[in-house]
Amino acid sequence: MPQYLLSVMHDDEYDTDIDVEDPDVQRLHAQVGAVNEELAAAGAWVFGAGLMPASSATVVRSIDGDVSMTDGPYAETKEQMGGFWIIEVSDLDAALTWAGKCAAACEGPVEVRPMQGG
């Protein structure tokens, strides 16, 4: 069965020092938790996680055998991946349906990409 990456998009610098008592944070966590439970119950859940901001990234490059490392994101864009799900579903239509639920839960855009070999 094919696997898909559902990427949650955030502004390039989002706050990771969140106040867990904030009603908005509690609402979002509850919404995402419900979608995670629904994915698991449907047998579509493979893995998911949130990510630290792109500014915490290290980019590693290898050119002609020389390895270099630089701080920060690879891409200079307004939005960066802030978290993701790996799901296993029958087809792209099913992945898009789940992405819609994930976007609603996160209250933000979700990009869908098929995994190679699926």
N, C-alpha and C positions, 0 to 999 in steps of 0.2 A: 504494500500500500504506500502511496507517495507521502513524503513528508514536506512540510512547508515551514518557513520561518515567518512569524508574524512579529514585525519590529514596531515597538512603541516609539514614536517620535516626540522629542522634547525640544524646547529652545536650547541653544547651545550651552547656556549656563543655568542649570536649574539647582535649586536649593536641596542639598541632601541632609541638612541639619533641620529635620522637620519636627514640628511639635505634634506628638502623637495624640495630644488632647484636643487639637484643633478639630472642630466638627467637619470641616471640608476634608481633612486628611482621613478621618475615621470613615466618612462616606466613601471616599475613593478606595480605601483598603477593603471595605465591605463589598463594594461593587466588583473589584478585581478578584477578591476571594470567592465570590459567588460564581464568577465565570470560570475560575480555576476548578472549582468543584464540579461545575457542569461539564467542562472538558474531560475531567477524570471519569465522571460517571458515564460519559458517552464513549469512553475508550480512546479518545483522541489525544489525550495529554501524553507528551513525551518528556518535556522539560521546559522550564521557564525561569527567568530571573530578571531582577532589576540591575541596572548598571550605574556606576558612579559617572559623574559628568565627563565629557570628552576631554576636558582640560587635565584630567588625571591619567590620560592615556600616554603610552610610550609607543612610538612608531619605530619598528625595526625593519631595516632595509638591507638587502644583500646585492651588491653590484660588483661583478667580476671577482667574487670571493671575498670582498671586503664588507664587513657588517658594520652598519652605523645605527645609532639610536638617537631619536629626537623626541623632545617632550611635545605633548599636545596631540590633537586629532590629526588623522591623515587628511581628511577633507576639511576645507575652510567653508563651512556652510552655516546658515542660520539655525537649522535643525540638525540634531544628532540623535542616534539611537540611544534611548534611555532604558530600554528593557526589551525583553523578547519572550516569545513562546516558540517551542518546536512542537508542531502537532502532526499527527498522522491521520489522514482522512482519505476518502475515496477519490476526490478530484478537486480541481481548482474551485469549482462552484461551492463545494463544502467548505474549503479553506476561506473563501470570501465571506461566507455566512458567519463563520467563527470570528473572522476579522471584524465584522460589523459589531458583533457582541463585545469584542475586546475594545474596540474604539469607543463604544458607548460607556463601558465600564471605566476606561481610563480618561474619558472626556478629552480625547486627542486623537490625532491621526495614527493609523496603523498601516504599515507597508507589508504586502504579502509577496513572498518570493519562494518559488519551488526549490527544493534541494536537488542537487545534481544526483543522477542515478535513480531518481524516483519516477 
